Amino acid sequence: MAETVRDLDQEVRHSLAVREMFSGIARRYDVLNHVLSLNIDKVWRRKVRAELVEVLNREDAQVIDVACGTGDLALALKSEAKSKIFGTDFCRPMLEFAKSKSEAEEAEIPLIEADAMRLPLADNSFDAATIGFGLRNLPNVEHGLIELHRILKPGGALVVLEFSSPSVPGFRQLFNFYFRRITPVIGGAVSGSRAAYTYLPGSVAKFLDQIELADLMKKIGFTDVKYTNLTGGIAAIHIGKKS
């Protein structure tokens, strides 16, 4: 019992720290994402959309982007979609930017302020869910995946877009140098928070690799689990279905 209380306390502290960090960099978040990734992140989001095109073309479908941040992935999903797209995040400054962007693009995306670990959503309520670059920030990845599994309808799909382990040996060293040495310098200078962009490569280094994440999804109950490496494994798309 004492161990459980300590674990929960650690998770709460982690969530509060992450929320505060993202609140502090929200204003520069989009600019830095595109600059630091050389705009490749836009291509990755379009690939996520392509994985869900059948669901997105259904007028009766509901899709939610969890940990939506400033709304880039939700807006990519909404592009030409017939389905209803929702977004949720626990960082209000991020959601405020998501709201401004969706209004500017005249995209109807209801936004919900909520923690991904405890979503105020009914069981079996969504045909698909996405989470882009948010899973590794959760205080407990397994519990976060269980929560995502809970809100999906039977047969519903989860698509995870996340940084991963580069699969090309020579490229791996080059990317790691850029990510760990250059990213904190540029990110810190532009955002005013070097700590946030030191956290970024640190969180990626501690995160599961492609096979480990696929195995965890299977353990939780996702079926037809597969992954696709992006840009030499810098990132990966993982897909699973609720049986």
Residue, then its C-alpha position, 0 to 999 in steps of 0.5 A: m500500500a505504501e509503495t502504491v502511494r509513493d508511486l502515485d505521488q511520484e506520478v503526480r509530481h511528474s505530471l505537474a512538472v511536465r505541465e509547468m514546463f510545456s506551459g512555459i514554452a507554449r508560445r514558441y512550441d510550434v516554431l521550434n518543432h518545425v525548425l528543429s525537425l526541418n519541417i519533417d514533423k509535418v510529413w510525419r503527421r500526414k502519415v498518421r492521417a493516412e493510417l486513419v483515412e478510412v475512419l476519417n472518411r466516415e461521418d458517423a466516426q469519432v476520433i480523438d487526439v490525446a495530448c494534442g498540445t497546440g493542435d497540429l495533429a488534430l488539425a492534420l486529422k481534420s483536414e478533409a475529414k468527415s468524422k468528428i475530431f476532438g482534442t484533449d490536453f492537460c496544459r491550458p496554454m497549449l490548448e489556447f493555441a490549439k483553439s486559436k489555430s482551429e478557429a483560424e482554419e475554421a476547423e470545428i475541433p472540440l477541445i477538452e482540458a484533461d489529463a491523459m492518465r484520467l480522461p473524463l470520457a466514457d468507455n468504448s466511445f471513440d473509433a480511433a485515438t491518436i497521441g503524437f509525441g505525448l506518450r513518453n511524457l506520461p508518468n506511467v506509459e503502461h497506465g496511459l495506454i490502458e486508458l487509451h484502450r479503455i476509451l476506444k470502441p471494440g475494433g477501434a484503432l490507436v495510432v502512436l507517433e513518437f520519437s524512437s531509436p534510429s535504426v541506421p547505425g551511422f545515422r544514429q550517432l549523427f542524430n544523437f549528437y544533434f538531439r543531445r547537443i544542438t537541440p538544447v542550445i537552439g531550443g533554449a535560446v528561442s524558448g528561453s527554457r534550456a531545461a525544457y529542451t534538455y528534457l526532450p532528448g533525455s525523455v527520448a533516451k529513457f523511452l521504449d524502443q520500437i519493439e518494446l512499445a509494440d510488446l507493451m501494446k500487445k500486453i495491454g490487449f491491443t491486437d494487429v500491432k505493427y510499427t513503421n519507422l520514420t526518417g531512419g527510425i528517428a520516430a515511429i508510428h505504432i498502430g494497434k486495435k482494440s479487440 
